[in-house]
Structure formats: structure tokens, C-alpha cells
Amino acid sequence: MAKSLVIVESPAKAKTIKKFLGRNYTIEASVGHVIDLPKSKLGVNIEEDFEPEYITIRGKGPVLKELRKQAKKASKVFLATDPDREGEAISWHLARALSREQSNIKRIEFNEITKTAVKKAIKEPREIDENLVNAQQARRVLDRLVGYKISPLLWQKIRKGLSAGRVQSVASKMIKEREEEIKAFTPEEYWSIEGEFQNKDKKKFPAKYVKDPEGNKELKNEASVTKVLKVLEKEDFLVKSVKKGQKRRSPQKPFTTSSLQQEASNKMGFSTKKTMSLAQQLYEGIDVKGHGTVGLVTYIRTDSTRISPEAQENIKNFVQQEYGEKYLEKGKAKDAPQKKGAQDAHEAIRPTDITLTPSTVKPSLKRDQFRLYKMIWERAVASLMAKAVFDTIAVELEAKGYIFKGSGSILNFDGFMKVYSFSSTSEDTFLPILEEGETVKLLELDPKQHFTQPPPRYTEATLVKTMEELGIGRPSTYSPTISTILARGYVDKDGRYLVPTELGVLVTETLDEFFSDIIDVNFTADMEQKLDKVEEGDVEWKSIIKDFYESFEKMMKDAEEHMKEIEVVEKSGEVCEKCGGEMLIKYGRYGKFLACENYPDCKNTKPIVDKIGVTCPKCKEGDVIKRKSKKGRLFYGCDQYPNCDFISWNPPAKDPCPKCGEIMVYKKTKKEERIECTNKECKHKIVTSE
């Protein structure tokens, strides 16, 4: 009996599925796309109605040959690529390339790689969705026209190796404009006053200044603060009102691609690229002790916060058994409302089997796999649990017409917070028992000067959040977009923050001058909506290309005629030790490096090192520099390596320990920042901030 052939994208996915389907199925992997537009040329026939010119990807000939061989022997062929536009397009290309009657080739789709889901999909095959394919073709052709038309112009006018992209250029522009906002920001002074009070039972509590007798709430300068202090320094305060109540805190929705990337960045410091790599591993399958190979989470590229009724029931049963009836949200669980523009093609990201708790799978996972799975598992479970309840108290104090307010809360019922350990919550704040009309004593007034702050630079998390809110890109594009602008040198990282480079600013300004509509936020968001309409079958895909190209062609002609050649010179401030010239920052295939300005007369080059301004505490001669391990982890070492082997995972301090003379390093936790001695027996530390 001939076997059925199932084709997936990745070998890891194939390995997992093979264990579910048994000996009557052959599982093969296409290893991603096998057919695509050529890399060496535009690959879009503009004269022939923008017809794509697809070819077999270089190196994929043997893969395709093997797939054809297996398809010829198979009784049926099931295309089981990812359940999104790109996956649909891969299946479409495979179906056309396998040279069989289309009736024998079917598309199957599953949102999770589990035995139940895969077997159910086999029983419910369908035809390839042409609308999904066309939406992907439209995106691919649009991106190819922008990239392959504008990029050569940038090579000619600025420098080789540059690129432009429909989404990446918008992201670069957003980062550049944020930097301009920060530089243009003028800080404004303001003050706050916090008082320490004591009730009749000698219990102390804090309260903050709210307004003066005229109702003015702002304290703009020191003079206004001094006036308040003089009036109130010896006054007792009257408890004007006491309000007790409760507040309820709802759990957050389950993860989408965007919110997962944001939370992983904020809570664990993961880049979007790292988050998606780990999530892909969890999705494709992990060998869990006692359970075999199983996909631990549902499909990871989604903008939906919906959980299927069956999964909801499983989660609710788990919560009831583990924590009790009171931890269940009362009433029927409602599907979370979807944000405007959400495709909602899939469920939220959730565990495939709620009984595979973090503690169960921990021995089978690597450290970061476990941390991400734990967060996904907890968020999904918590989303269907009861609200947390806080008892609250708010008091209003008055003296000479000046109002101060104090508040406190204490957790009455933890609800969903019993499970979601990543939930941000402040510690309980207490107020003593107070009664309206009683007098409290003022012990101290603490005035503090503040200045308004500029908008913060984007982190990967906040950039993804903003892109999602503006409707730029889709779940599958956030991570590649950020990776591209970093790799191209348009953006650098300063710690967690994204900073435009001189090159990035130059390229963005050039594109903005000649292609302002292309790198416009509204244009990009509108294009995403048009692609959604293609997917829904409401718009013909080539009509979008035609409408776009008519104006794009005019922009290209204008740019070709009027764009000036620009010489990019990035100075490093370092002197060439061979000829005395200045070392310039250059870009090669492996990233940035320094090269002498007098090339070719002087061919001196050297890598760029990031000094932290500290002399090596070991050899006392070299400088401590930032370096990266093979896995990309930041560490600190001496620039005289291998002559000096100093290494530290934490930045070293300038001065040695005053107690034992050993090296001091900076450390940062959620509670405090400190400098501590590396001598475990000494344990000396200096807290720098709390």
C-alpha cells in the first residue's frame, strides 16, 4: 500500500509529526521556500501586468527533486506548511512544482503540533486558498519593487550595500524622528512635596501635596515651594475625609506575537529575534521526558487574543482542580475583543496541553526555553482566572486651606496573580486607622525638584508596540524588520535603546526627500489594510500593484535625475598609529571596522572596540572593553587579550574594594543598583540607588 506524503517546512517540525502519524506516512521538509523571486534581478515583469518570475531557489534543486520522487510514489500529498499567508504561498509553490494532478494534492492546516491536531487536520484537508496566496504575492512583489528599485540608487549615490524597504525604512524613520524629538525637548522645572504625618496612636504615614487654598496644583519653582513650607511647617492637619473601598485588577489577555515580544523584552531582556527563535522551537516540538516529542505552544505568529472553547474548558478545569472554584472567573468566559485590523486567523499563543506545567517540562528545556514557556503558560492560565482584589483607603488632609492626600492598598484576594508571576505589582502600602475630623501631626515636609523628561528612545519592545498600534507590518514582520535595520547599520543599540546612526539618518533623510509617500506611516498602514482585503477576496492583487507603481515610477524618475551623490564620512576620533591620520568608521560584510583616512597609501585597519572608561583591574595597563560571547552574551574583558585574560560578566568599577583590595563590579536588580566586591568572603557592597 502506497504511503501518504506530508510536506512541512522544517526538519524539526517533520521530526515531531513523524512520531504522530506512524508508518503509513512519509514526512519530508522543504526547509522553507523552494521557489521564490530570483536574487540576481528584479524578477517582476512590469510590462506583463507585474507577473512574478519565480525560479527554484539556488541549492534547493536536490530538495525539490526528492520531494517530486516521494510525491510520485505517494497515494496522497498533504501540504502542511505554517497556517499563514507565507505558509500558504509555500504550499502553492510546492503544488505547482510537484507536477501531479492537483486533485491528489491537498492543504492541511493546524494551529498546534500535537497528535490530536495533526490527525484532525489529515481528516479535514482543503484546497489551497488562492486569496491567501495572492495577498502574499502582493506583499512580495511590492517589497521587491521598493527594494530592488531604490536600493541600487542608494548604492550609486551614497554607498554600496545599502538597502531600502517598505517597512524597514518606516521603522528607521520612526527611530530617527524620536531622536529629533529628544534633542528638541526643553525640560521644564516642577516640584513635589511629600509629608510625613503621625496619628493619635503615634503611627506614621505619608501623604502628598495636592493643591493650595486657591486650587492651584502645580509647584513650578522653589519660591512656590518655600511659600508652602513657611505656612505649614508648624501646623497640625485635619483629616478631612476617609474613603475605604475595593479595586479589582483584571488579568491581561493571552499573548499575541507582539505582546509576547514586548513582555519577553521587558521582563527578561530578550531581543525580538531571540524571542521568536525560542518560540519557534517550542512550537515545532520538544522531547519532553515521559511525553515524547510534542509542540508545546500554539502557532506563534498571530494577532489574535482568542482561545478556543475546548482550550478554555481545559484551562478552567485545571484552575478549579489546582486552585479551587474561587479562582475561576465568574460567568461564561468571553472572547477577548480584537484590536482594529487584527486578522484573527489563529488563536492566541497558548500551551497546547495545559497539564504540561512549567515544572513538568523544566527538566526537558534549556534555561531560556523554560523562561519563555513559563511566561506563555502562566499568561494563558491567568487570562481565565478571577480578578485580584485590593482593599483601598484614601485620606484627605487639610491645613490652612492646603490639601494633602494619602492612599494605601492591601491585597485581599490574589486571583490571577497566584499564577502569573510576571505580573507587575507594587508592594502593599499601609495607612493606619484614621477617622474624619481627627487631627494628625505633621512631622516633616520633603520637597523635591523635578524636570519634565523627553520621550524615551525606542526599545525593541516599544518599537513593536508602536508599529502594531499604527498598523505597520504584521506579526511575522516585526522581528525581521528590527533585525534588518540593525544589520544594515541604520540603527545601533545603546543598552536596550535603539539609536539612529549617522548613516541611518542620512539614508532616511534621502529617502524622505524623494520617496516621502513610501516611507510614510499612514501609507504603510493603508497598504497593510489593502493586503488584508486581498486575503478576504475583496480586492484583486495586481490592482494594488498597478495603483502603487504609477506614482512610484514618477518618484523614481525624479530621484534618478535630482538625487545628489553623497560621501559618507563617519569619524571615530581615533588616530592611526601607523601614519597619524584619522581612523574612519567603515562597513564590511562582517559589520563595522576602523580604517585609515589615508587609504590606499595607509592600509591600516582594526576592529571597533567599545571602551567603558576603566583601566583593566588585573594588568593595570589595558582598557576594559565590551565584548560578546559566541552566543551573543555581553561581557567585559581587557583589550590586551591574550596577554591579559581579565573577564567579567558585570562591568568593573574604577576603584578596588576599600576593604580587601579585590575588584568591584556593578550589579543591578529590580530592588537596587550597587557596586559589590567580587571576593565572596568579603561581601562588601555600596548601594548606589534603590
N, C-alpha and C positions, 0 to 999 in steps of 0.2 A: 504494500500500500504506500502510495506516494505521500510524502510528508508535506505539511503546510509550511510556508516560509514567512517568517515575521522579520521585518527590517526596522531597526531603530537607528538613532544617530550614534550613540556612544557605546564602546565596548563594556563600560561599567553597567550601563542600562541593560545591555544584552545579557550580561552575566547574571543579573538579578532575575530577569524574565525567564531565562532558560530553566531556572530552578522551579518555576511555577507551572510550566506548560508540558513538561515531560517529553517522551521520546518521539511523539508524533509531530513535533515541530522542530524546524531548524531556525535558529535565531542568528541573524547577521547584523553587523553595524556598518552604516555608511560612513561613519566617522565625520559627521557634519554634512555640509553640502558636497555633492559630487559634480553639480553643474551650476555655473554662475556666469556673470559677465566677465569678459577677459580683463586681465590686469594691465595688459600692454597697450590697450587702446580704449576709446570711449565705449564701444560695444552697444551703442544705441543708434539705430538707423533713423536719423531725424527726417530724411526725405520720405521714408516709407512708414509714415504715421507712427514714428517713435518705437518701431518694433525692436525689442531687445535681441541682441545677437549672442545667445547663450552658447557656451562651449563646456566641454568636460574640463574640470579643474586639473591643472598640471599635477601629476603624481597620483591622481585618482583613477587613472585608467585601469590598473590591476584590481582595484576595489570594485569598480563597475563591472569588470569582466567576471569576477567571482559572483557578484550579485546576479548577473544575467545567467550564469551557469546554474546557480541554485534555483532561480526562478523557472528555468526551463524544466527542471526535474519536479518542481512542486505542483501539487494539485491546486493550491490556492496561495495567493500572495497577500499578506496583510502589511500595510504600511503604518507603522506605529511611532511616527515621529512626534515631537512635542505638540501639545494642544494649543498652538497659537498660529499667527499668520506665517511666521517663518517656518514652523514645522509643517504647515500645510503646503507651503511652496516647495519644501524639500521632497515631500511625498509626490507632489505634482511632477517635479522633475524626474523622480525615480520611476514613476508610472510610465512616462513617455520614453524613458531610456531603456526600459526592460524589454521592449519590443514584444509584448504579448497582447492578446486580446484584452481590452480594458475590463471586460466582464469578470475576468479571473483575478483582477487586482482591486482590492478594497482598502478603504481607510478605516483604521480603528483609533479610538481616542480614549485616554484615561487620564484622570486628574491626579492619580496617585499610583505608585508602582507597588501594588500589593496583589496577592494571589486572587483575591475576590474581584478587584477592579479590572485586572488584566483578563481574567476568564469571562467576565461580564462583557467586556469590550469585544472579545472574539465572537461572542454570540450576537453582537449588535453592530456588524460592520455597516459602513455607509459609503456613499460616493465622495470623491474629493470635492470640497466646497470651492467652487470657482471664484466666488466673491472674496473669500479669504485670500486666495492666491493672487487675485487681481489687486487687492489692497497692498499686498507685499510687493508685487511688481511695480505698482505706482511709487511706493516709497523707495524701492531700489533704483528705479530709473531717475526719479527726482534727485536723489542723493548723488547718483553718478553724474548727472548733468552739472550739478553745482560743483562737485569736487573735481571732476576732470576738465571742466572749462575754466574755472577760476584758478585752480592750483598752478597750472603751467604759467599763468600770467604773473603769479606771485614769484615763481622761480625766476622768471625773466626780469622782473622789475626790482625784486628785493634779494632773494637768496634761494638756492636750490634746497629741496627738502621740505618746503613749507606746504601747508595744505589748508583748504577751506572746506567747511561742511555746513549743511543746512541747520543742524542742531548744535554742533560743536562751536561754531562761530558765534551763535547767540549766547551760549554759556560763557564763552570768553568775554563777550561784550558785557554781560551782567557783572562779571568779576571786576572788569576794568571800571565800569561805572560806579560800582560800590566803593572802589578805591578813591575815585574822584570825589564822591560824597564825603568820605572820611577826611580827605585833605582839605576840602572846602568848609568843613564843620567848624563853627565858632562856639566854644564851650561857654555856658552861662552859669554863673555862681548861684547857689541856693544853699540854705541851711536847714537843719532839723534840730529839734530839741527833744531829748528823752529824759523823763523824770523818774526818779526812784522814790516810791511812797511807802508809807507804813500805816497799817490799820491799828485799831484799838488793841488787837491781840499781839501787836509787835511783829506781824507778818509783813514782809516786804514784797513789793510787786512793781512792775514797770508800767508806764503809760506815756504816750507820745503827744506832743503839741499838735493841736488841730486848727485852732483859729483864735483871733483876738476879739475884743468886745465889738469891733465894727464888722466882724465877719471875714476879715482878711485871713487867708490860709497860707499865703506864701511868705517866706522869710528870705528876702533876696540878698541881704548883705549883713555884715557883722553889726552894723548900727541898729538894725531892726531886732537882732537877737539880744543885744545889750539892753535895749529898752524892755524887752520881756523879762530878762533876768533881774533887772532892778526892781520891777514891780512885784515879782513873785518870790524873790529869794527867801523871804521870811513869812510867807503866807501859808496858812493851812487851807486844805481844799475840801469842798463839799462833794459828797457822792451824789451827783445829780440824777443818775439813772443806773439801773442794773437790769440787763436783759439776758435771760437764760433761754437756751434753745437747743436745737439739734441741726446738724447739717449732714447730708448724705453725699457720699462720693461714689460715683458710678465707675465701673471698670471700663477700660479702654476697649475699643473694637479689636478683633483679631488682626494679625498682620497682613498688610499688602506688601508688595515689593518695596515700595517707597518707605513705608513706616518701619519695615524691618531694617532697611539700610540706615535709616535715621537713628533708630534705637540702638542698633549694634555699634554705631559710631559714637553716640552719646554715652552709652553705658560701658562699652568695652574698648573703645578706641579703634574699631575695625574700619578699614577703608571700604568703600562700596565694592571694589574689586574682590577684596578678601571675603566680604560677607557673601557675595554671590557665588564665589568658588566653594565656600564651605556649605552653603545652602544646596548647591548642585550635588555635592557629594551625599548629603542627607537625603535628597530627593531620589537619586539614582540607585541607592542601595548600600547598606552597611551590613556586614556579617555580625549579627547580634547573637551573643552566646545564648544557646538554648532556643533560639527562634529562627536560625538560618539567616540568609541574606534577605533583607527587606528594605523597601523605601520607607524612610522614617517620617517624611513630611510630604505634603501635597505639592502640586506644581508651584514653582517659586516665582513665576513671572505673572503677576496678577494685580489688578487694581480693585478687586472686589473684597468686601469685608463680610461676605455671606458665608454661612456654614450650612451644609446640607442638613435636612431634617434628621437623617439617620445618625450623622455625626453629633448633632445637638443632643439627641436622645442618649447616645453613648456617654457623652460628657456629663450630662445631668445625672445619669445613673452612677457614674464614677464618683461624682461630688457627693451624692447622697450616701453612698456606701462608705466613703473615706472620711467625710467631714460632718455628715448629718443633714437633715432636712432644712435646718435654719440657714444653711449656707447656699441654698438654691434661690435664684431669683424668683420671686413670686409671680404667678401668672404665666401665660404662654410666652416663650422666648420669641421676640420679634427679630426679623432680619434687620441688620443694621442698614440704615439708609445709605445709598451710594452717592458719592460725590458727583457733581455735574460732569458729564463727559466720560464717566467710567464705562468701560466696555462690559464689565461684569461677565466675562466669558467663563470664568472659573470661580472656584471658591476662594476664600481667604487662605493664607498659608497656615496650616494646622498639622498636628501629628496625625498620621494615618491610623494609628492604634493608640487610643488614649491610655490603655493599660501598660504600654511601654513607657513607664515613668522615667524621668531623668536618672533616678538612682538605679533603675533596672538596666539601662543601656550604658551607663557611665563606664563600666569596665571595657566596653567594646569600642568606645570612641576616643579619639585624640582630644586633647585638652580644649582646643578652640571649637571643635565639632560639638563637644559636650556643652560648652557655654552657649552656643547658638541654639542648639536643640532645646536646652533647658528654658531659654527665653521664649521660643516658639510654643513649647508645650504649656508653660505657665500662662502665657498671654491668652491662648485659646481656651484653656480651662477657666481662667478668671473671667473671661468675657461673658460667661453664662452664670456667674455666681452673684450672690446678693451684694448690694451696696454696702460699703463701710459706713458706719455711723459714728459721728463725733458729738459729744456734749459740748456746747459752747457757752461762753459767758462774755458779755461786753459791758464795760462800765464807762460812764462819762463823768469826769471830774471838772469842777469849776471853782475858780478863784478870781475875784476882781474882773469877772466877765471873760476871762481866758479859759478855753476849753482844752482839756487833755482827754485822750481815750486810751483804754487798755482792753486787751482781749485775750482770751485763753481758750484752749480746747483740749479735750482728752478723748482718746479712742474708747468708745463704748462697745462697739462690735466691729471686729476686723473684716468680716465679709470676704470679698475677693482678695483682700490684702494678705489673707492667710496663705494664699498660693503664690501670688505674683510678687516675688522677692525683688523684682527690678522696679517696682512702683516707687516713684519719688514721693516722700512724705517727710514733713518736718517733725521734729520731736514734739511730744506733748508739751504745751505751755500751760502753766497753772496760775490761777488768780485765787487769792484767799477769799473766804466768805465775806462779802460786803453787803451793806444794806443802804437803801436810798435814805438820804438825809443825814447819814453819819459823817463825821469829819475824819479826814486822814491827814497824816503829817507828811510834808514834803521833806525828804532827806537830802536830795541832790538833784540839780539840773545839769544835764550833759549836752552842751551844744556841739554840733559837728558841721563842718563846712563840706560842701559837695560841689561838683561841677557836672553839668549835663554831659553825657557821653555820646560820641558819634555812633552811627550804626555799626555793628561789628562786621568784620570781614566774614565772608562766607567760609564755612567748613564744608566738607563733602556732604554732611547731613543736611545743613541748612540750604545748600545749593539744590540738592534733590527735592527738598520740601518746597522751595520756591518754584522750581521747574514744574513740579506737579501742580501747584496752585495756579500757575499761569497756563497750564495745558501744553507745555513744551515737552515733546518726546513722549515715550510710553514706558511701562515697566522694564522692558527689555533694553532700553536705550540709555538709561541714567548712568549705569556703571561704565559702559564703553565710552560714552561722551566724556566723562571726567578723566578716564584713563588716557584718552586721545589728547586732550589739551595739556595734560601733564607731560606726556611723552613727546609732544611737539615742542615743548619749551615755551608755550604761551603763558603757562601758569606755573608757579613754584609753590611749595609748601613751607610755611613758616610755622613750625609746630603742627597744629591741626588746621591752621588757616590757609586759605587759598589766596595767593598774591599774584597779580599780573606782572609778568616780566617786561622788560623794555621791548623785547621782540614782540610779545603778545599785544602790548599797547600799540605798537607800530602797525602790525598786521590788522588789528581790529579797526584802527582809525582809517587805514587804507580801504578796507572793505566797506566801512561805513560811508566813506565818501562816494564810492561808485556803486555799491550794492546795498544801500540802506534798507530797501524793502526786503531783501533776502535775509538779512540778519536782524530783522525787526521781530520783537516778541509777539506782537499781535498777528503778524503774517504767519509765523511759525505755528502758533496755536491754531489759527484758522485752517492751516494746511492739515494739521492732525485731525481736525473735525471732518474735513473733506475725505480723508483716508478712511475714517470711520463710516462715512456714508457709502463709500465703495464697498466696504465689508458688508454693509447692510443691504447692498444691491440697489441702492437708490441713485447712484451716480456711475457713469461709465468711466473706467480708469484712465483711458487715454485722453479724455476730455480735460481732465485735471492737468495733465502734462502739457497739452496744447495751450491752455489758458496761461499757464505759468511761463512757458517758453517764449511766448510772444513778447512779453515785457522783459524777460531775462536776456533775450537776444539783443535788445536795444541797449541794455546796461553793459553787456559785454563789448559791443562796438564802441561805446563811449569810453569804457575803461581802456581798451586797446589803443585808442587814439590819444587819451589825455593822462593816463597814469604815468607818473614820472618814475625814473629809476632812483632807488633809494639805497644808499650804502649803510648797512647796519654795522655800527661800531660799538661794541659793549666793552667798556674799560673795566679792568679788575682792580686797578690801584696798586698792583704788584709790579716790581721792577725785574726785568730779565737779568738773571745773574751772569749771563754769557756776554751780552753786548750793552746792557744798560737801558735798552728800550723798554716800552711799557708792554706788559702782558695783556692780551685781549682775550675775551671770552669767545670761544668758538664752539660750534656744534658738530659732532660727528655721529656716526651710526650707533655709538655706544653712549651718547649723551654729551654733556658739556666738558670742555677741557680748556686749558690756557695755552696760547700760542703767542710768540713774539710778534710785535707790530712790524718788525723789520724783515719778515719773511719775504722773499726766499733767501736773502743774504744771511739771516739768522733763522735756523730751523728749530730753535728750542721750543719744546712743548712739555707740559706737565699736567697732572690731574688737578682738579679743583678740590681744595681741602677746606672744610668748614671749621675754622678755629673758634674756640669758645672763650679765648682770652685768659687761659690758665696755663701756667708753666707746668710741665709734667711733674707730678709729685714724687716720681720714682727716680728718674735720671737727672732732674733739675735743669735739663738743657733743652729738650724738645718742647713743642706746644701740644696741648691736648686738642684733638680734633674729633668731630663727629664722624662715625663710620657706620656701615651697615653690614650685618652678617649675611650669609648666603640665603637665609630665609627672609631677609629684609628687615630684621630687627635692629633698631638703633642702639649703638653702644659707643663708648668713648675710649680712645687709645692715643698713644704717643705717635707723633709724626716721624719719630726716629726709628720706628719699627723697620727691620727686625733687630736693630741694635738695642732697642728698649722694648720690653714686652708688656708695658703697663696696659691694663684693660679694666674697664668698669662699665657696668650696665647703667649706673647713675652718674650724672655729671659731678666731677670732683670740685671741691671748694678750693679757693686760692691758698688758704691758710691751713696748717696741720692742726690736729686736735690739741687744745691747750693743756689737756690732762696727760695724754700718753705720747703725743707726737705723731700718731698714725694719721692716715689720710682721712679727711672728712668728705662726705658726699651729700648732695642734695636729694631729698626724698619728698614725695608728695602723696598724701592720702586724701580721702574725702573730708576728713576732720581737720587736717592741718598740713602745713608745709614746714619742713625742718631741715637742719643740717645735722647729720649724725656721724659718729666715728665708725670706721669700718672694723675696728678692733672689738670683737664680740665680748671680750672680757671687760672692756672699758665702758661701753654703752653710753658715753657722753653724747648729748644732743642739745641743739639750740632750736627752739620753735621760732620760726620767722613770721608765720601768720596762722590764724585759726579761722 
